[in-house]
Structures are given as C-alpha cells and as structure tokens.
Amino acid sequence: VISPILRGMMGLDANAPAHTLTFEPHVPASWNTFALRNVWVGTTHCDLAYRRTADEITLSVEVAGSELDLRFVPALALRAHVLSVTVNGRPVKFRLQANSEDQHVEIDLHVPKRAAVQIHVAEDFDIEAPLTLPAPGQESSGVRVVSEAWTAAHDQLTMQVSGLEGASYDFLLRGADQIATVDGASLVGEAQATKVLRVQFPGKSPKTYT
C-alpha cells in the first residue's frame, strides 16, 4: 500500500548514487496541503511540505546531511498557465511537459540545507471523483470515470462516467469559478470554494450500472 502511494501519487524516486530526488505529485483536487517527513536519499534525508491555492503552488524543503539535488515536477491542468517560478525569492528557469491528460512543471534545484519554491499559476482546474469503498463482501457502488478529454483550446472538458441507476454523485472541484455551463450534470453550492459537480443517473435499479 505505502510503496504505490509514494511512487505513484507522490511520484517519489530516489537516486542515492547521484544524490538526486524526484518529486512528481499527482494529488486529488481536495488536497491543499500535505507533508512528507524523513525521505531518505542515500545517507541524506529531507522533509517536503507542499501547499496549493487557487493561484500558487509552494514547496518547502529542509535537508539533513549532505546537499541534495531535487527535481520538482508537480502536475497542473492542461488549461492552466504558469506565470512565474521562484526559488528562495529568485526567478528560475522551468520547463512545461504536456500529455493528453495534464501538464507538468519541471524545476531542477540544488538544496544545500533548505529551499522555498513558489509556482504562480492562473486558470488551474481539477475535478475529483468521489471515492466510495464497498463494505467487506459487498459490491462496488462508486462512480467510475470511463474517459475524459479536453478540446484543443482547453476550454471544454468532456467526461464519460458510469454509476448506479438512480444514484447521485458529487465531484469535488478546483477552479469552479471558471465553469460557464454544464451539460449532463449540475453545479451545486453557494460559495465558489464549496461548489460541487453533481451527476444524477436515471433509472430505478440500484444494482445496475449505467
């Protein structure tokens, strides 16, 4: 359980001979802050503290032992724009690598003891499907995201989802203020920070996926 989380969702990869750590997080839309303590790279270890707001991603790094080379590669929405990147208050170079689902900001830095990374972004957007684990011995009742695709202009997202007939599912949102219209679902909530995308499935068979 732990290894897939660290290597998958957190994207941690330590290269002890090169004294290099890669940190490539893919975290859910609702995760605004988290920290990883005592991440070992050979005889050196470090603490990583991640924070995300509507217009900024920050990373604080503290190293104990020898100096460390860090490759920080956080994921952003395809429609997001990176305005600037600074390390300890100074502008640094960065690279953007996009695929069909998201894009990554690639930042390489050398950390003697500590560093503070700030990534200023605009129009970042994310949707988090609700996670419903079945009780032991019971069938799954959670929603399933079958596919998702952006238009070339990154101004429209189409999702195909599957759920139980008659069931309603709330998808958490980041950047809900960017949504102009919704087809096939409804935008629910008073404040922008708490709005969710509600998908209501037709039908009356509670054990049939549609």
C-alpha positions in Angstrom: 0.0 0.0 0.0 2.7 2.5 1.0 5.0 2.0 -1.9 2.3 2.6 -4.6 1.3 5.8 -2.9 4.8 7.1 -2.6 5.9 6.1 -6.1 2.5 6.7 -7.8 0.5 9.5 -6.3 3.6 11.3 -4.8 5.9 10.4 -7.6 8.9 9.9 -5.3 12.1 8.4 -6.9 15.4 8.5 -5.0 18.7 8.0 -6.8 21.3 7.5 -4.0 24.5 7.4 -6.1 23.5 10.6 -7.9 22.2 12.2 -4.7 19.0 13.2 -6.5 15.4 13.1 -5.5 12.5 13.4 -8.0 9.2 14.6 -6.5 6.3 14.4 -9.0 3.0 14.7 -7.1 -0.4 13.9 -8.7 -2.7 14.7 -5.8 -6.6 14.9 -5.7 -8.3 18.3 -6.2 -9.2 18.5 -2.5 -5.6 18.1 -1.2 -4.4 21.6 -0.4 -1.6 20.7 1.9 0.5 17.7 2.9 4.0 16.9 4.1 6.4 14.0 3.7 8.9 13.6 6.5 12.3 11.7 6.6 12.5 11.0 2.9 15.9 9.2 2.6 18.3 9.6 -0.4 21.4 7.5 0.5 22.8 9.0 3.7 20.8 12.2 3.4 17.2 12.7 4.3 14.7 15.6 3.8 11.3 17.0 4.7 8.9 18.1 2.0 5.9 20.4 2.7 3.5 21.0 -0.2 0.8 23.7 -0.3 -1.6 24.6 -3.1 -4.0 27.5 -3.5 -6.1 28.8 -6.5 -3.1 30.7 -7.9 0.0 29.2 -6.3 1.9 26.0 -5.5 4.6 26.2 -2.9 7.1 23.6 -1.7 9.3 23.9 1.4 12.4 21.6 1.5 14.6 21.0 4.5 17.7 18.8 4.1 19.6 17.0 6.9 23.0 15.6 6.0 24.7 16.3 2.6 23.4 18.6 0.0 20.6 17.3 -2.3 19.6 17.8 -6.0 15.8 18.0 -6.3 13.7 17.6 -9.4 10.2 19.0 -8.6 7.6 18.2 -11.2 4.0 19.0 -10.0 1.0 18.3 -12.2 -1.3 21.0 -13.5 -4.5 21.1 -15.6 -3.9 21.4 -19.4 -5.7 24.8 -19.3 -3.5 26.2 -16.6 -0.9 28.9 -17.2 2.4 29.1 -15.3 3.1 32.8 -14.7 6.4 32.5 -12.9 8.6 30.2 -10.8 10.9 31.4 -8.0 13.3 29.5 -5.6 14.1 31.4 -2.4 12.6 34.5 -4.0 14.7 34.5 -7.2 13.3 33.7 -10.6 14.4 30.3 -12.1 14.0 28.6 -15.4 11.4 25.9 -15.8 10.0 23.5 -18.5 6.5 22.5 -19.3 5.7 19.0 -20.5 2.1 18.2 -21.6 0.3 15.0 -22.3 -3.3 14.2 -23.2 -4.5 14.4 -19.5 -2.4 17.1 -17.8 0.9 19.1 -17.9 3.9 19.1 -15.6 6.1 22.0 -14.5 9.7 20.7 -14.3 12.1 22.5 -11.9 15.6 21.4 -11.1 17.2 22.9 -8.0 20.2 22.3 -5.7 19.3 22.3 -2.0 22.2 22.8 0.5 20.0 22.9 3.6 16.6 24.4 2.8 14.7 25.9 -0.1 11.3 27.5 -0.8 9.8 27.0 -4.3 6.9 29.2 -5.5 4.9 28.5 -8.7 2.4 31.2 -9.7 -0.4 29.9 -11.9 -3.6 31.0 -13.5 -6.7 29.1 -14.5 -5.7 25.9 -12.8 -8.7 23.4 -12.8 -9.3 20.0 -11.4 -12.1 17.5 -10.8 -12.0 14.8 -8.1 -14.4 11.8 -8.4 -15.9 10.7 -5.1 -14.3 7.6 -3.6 -16.8 5.2 -2.1 -15.2 1.9 -0.8 -17.6 -1.0 -0.5 -18.1 -2.8 2.8 -16.4 -6.2 3.1 -18.2 -8.7 0.9 -20.4 -6.0 -0.8 -20.4 -5.0 -4.5 -18.9 -1.6 -5.6 -21.3 1.3 -5.7 -18.9 4.1 -6.6 -18.9 6.2 -9.7 -16.4 5.3 -12.5 -14.7 7.8 -14.8 -14.6 6.0 -18.2 -12.8 8.7 -20.1 -12.1 12.5 -20.2 -10.9 14.7 -23.0 -10.2 18.4 -23.4 -10.8 20.4 -26.6 -7.7 21.7 -28.4 -8.3 25.2 -26.9 -8.7 23.7 -23.4 -12.0 25.5 -22.9 -14.3 22.4 -22.8 -13.9 19.2 -20.8 -16.0 16.1 -21.8 -16.2 13.3 -19.3 -17.9 9.9 -19.7 -18.9 8.4 -16.3 -20.7 5.3 -15.1 -22.7 4.9 -12.0 -25.6 3.1 -10.4 -29.1 3.8 -11.7 -30.9 6.3 -9.6 -27.7 7.3 -7.7 -26.3 10.8 -7.3 -22.5 11.5 -7.1 -20.8 14.8 -6.1 -17.5 15.6 -7.8 -15.2 18.0 -5.9 -13.9 21.0 -7.9 -10.9 23.2 -8.0 -11.4 26.4 -10.0 -15.2 26.2 -10.1 -15.4 29.9 -10.9 -14.1 29.0 -14.4 -17.2 26.9 -15.3 -19.5 28.8 -17.6 -22.0 26.0 -18.5 -22.5 22.3 -17.6 -24.4 19.7 -19.6 -25.3 16.3 -18.2 -24.7 17.4 -14.6 -25.4 20.4 -12.2 -23.3 22.8 -10.3 -24.3 22.8 -6.7 -23.3 25.0 -3.8 -23.5 28.6 -2.6 -19.8 29.7 -2.4 -17.3 29.1 -5.2 -14.9 27.3 -2.8 -17.6 24.7 -1.9 -19.3 24.1 -5.2 -19.5 20.5 -6.5 -20.5 19.0 -9.8 -23.5 16.7 -9.1 -24.2 13.8 -11.5 -27.6 12.2 -11.2 -28.1 8.9 -13.0 -31.5 8.0 -14.4 -33.3 4.7 -13.7 -34.5 2.8 -10.7 -32.4 -0.3 -10.5 -29.9 0.4 -7.6 -27.7 -2.5 -8.6 -27.3 -1.7 -12.3 -24.5 0.5 -13.7 -25.4 2.8 -16.5 
